[in-house]
Every structure is written in structure tokens, then in C-alpha cells.
């Protein structure tokens, strides 16, 4: 098990791995919440924290045999969260700036349910920050990118398989930033930010280059793209999906585009704008019965 002492605040090929595993191995990650325990009660406002120590990711993990041009598949087997989470408004993020005050709300989690004022609703634990190292440089964990990072996709739950491009030897996989619950867009700036543990099985798919991360659920497969501007991000997500459909199903790219128009879903994962963070968008299609998988099964 990787402990909360094994955390970093960026994705980088320069981070020394805290563990080495073989494809098919399981790894359990202990994680801190996104504020790295700097916000623990209602009197703690985000304006007083060190933003150089947010969104910690546990890792990285070196996967034997992973080389640039491969794809790493992280199969999320289970997510267990703590009994208390935090939701905060942020001073400079979200469409409701000016219509709400700075506030920190402590939210209890009991027996799979969250208690919010007089509401009790089921939690849906998810991983916010997850991915592999870029080819060079460092990307802070709070930002998304082609490597993964702060994807904040509510479908990154137990049972899902996340696929990431390998751009450095060993892949250097890491994750963190759990949410007990988060809505699309993360409108107020946070979900229920919470610590916990995540059990992952890591698979390697050789010689499969991806431009952007992918996410497979029970009945859907999504491309996850990010950037500062909606039109460009949607184009990136749709273009990767178009290429995969054409390659897997033997269609030309125009038929793939038409299929996306009639069966595809384009939706926001995280767009707490205005903010300093890039938005994240997903482009998803159903797993069509009788059609080939867009991505090969992990070996």
C-alpha cells in the first residue's frame, strides 16, 4: 500500500517512483483530500491555505515494460472514502461569483450517504486526479492535460477502466483528489473533497499511442480532453473518438462523424469558469453490441 507520505504535487518524469510493479499487479493508494489537510473545519477558508500544496497525488508508480507509445490502463477496483469531507466556495472560480460568500462546509459521510443540511443522499466516490507523467517538464496536479491530471470526471468510479498515454519509461502513474460526490461542472469550485483509499489494477497495452485519456464504464467509452476554450476542447475529444471508430469498425471518417452526431454524447466534466483551470470535456459513445472494441483488451 502506498501511504499519504508518498505524495507529489505535479506530474513529471523527474519524480522518483515510490514503487515498481508489473502489468497486472494491484496497487492500493492512500490519498489525502485536495487541500492536503489544510482545511478541516468551517472556520478554515481557502483564502488562508497554501495553494502550492493542493491536489496531492499519491505515487508515482513505475510499471515495468511501459514505454512511450504504449497505453496504460488503470482498472479501478474499489474506492473507500473517509467519514468527513469538505465543500468550499472559491474566491475567483465559478459562474456564481458575486452571488455567494466564501464558505467551508463540513459534510459527514455515513454508510454510503452524505449529510448536507436536511438532505441525505447516496455518495458516488470518484477519483479527480489521475494519470501518467508527460514526456518532459512538470504539470501541477491541479491542471488537466493530455497526460490526465485533474480530470474531475464523475464517471472515474469503481468498475471503470481509465486509459492513459505512456510518454515516459515506466509510465509513472499516480492518483489522488477523491470526491465523495461531484456534479458535472463542479460549479461552486469543489465536490465533497475527501481522503480515502483506491485499489487499482494496472494493465499495459503495447504499441497503442493515444493523444488523450480514455474512460470505459459498463456501457460507455469516453475520450477526455481539456483546454482553455470549449470549441477547441470539443474538437480534440471528438477527433480522437472519430479516429478510433474508423479504425476499429472499418468506416470512413465521415461516417464516423455522422455516427457521433446521432449516437455520441458530448458533456462537461469540469468547467468552473472563470478560473485559472482548464476545462475538461468528455465525448462518449455506447458500447455497441456486435461491434469491435475501440481499444484492445489489456494484456
Beta strands, then each sheet from edge to edge (+ up, - down):
strand 1: 7-8
strand 2: 10-12
strand 3: 19-21
strand 4: 26-31
strand 5: 57-63
strand 6: 71-81
strand 7: 84-88
strand 8: 104-110
strand 9: 113-116
strand 10: 119-122
strand 11: 126-131
strand 12: 138-140
strand 13: 144-145
strand 14: 148-150
strand 15: 161-165
strand 16: 173-179
strand 17: 193-194
strand 18: 196-205
strand 19: 213-216
strand 20: 220-227
strand 21: 265-270
strand 22: 279-286
sheet 1: 1+ 5- 3-
sheet 2: 1+ 5- 16+ 11- 14+ 13-
sheet 3: 1+ 5- 16+ 17-
sheet 4: 2+ 12-
sheet 5: 4+ 18- 6+ 15- 19+ 20- 22+ 21-
sheet 6: 7+ 8- 9+ 10-
end
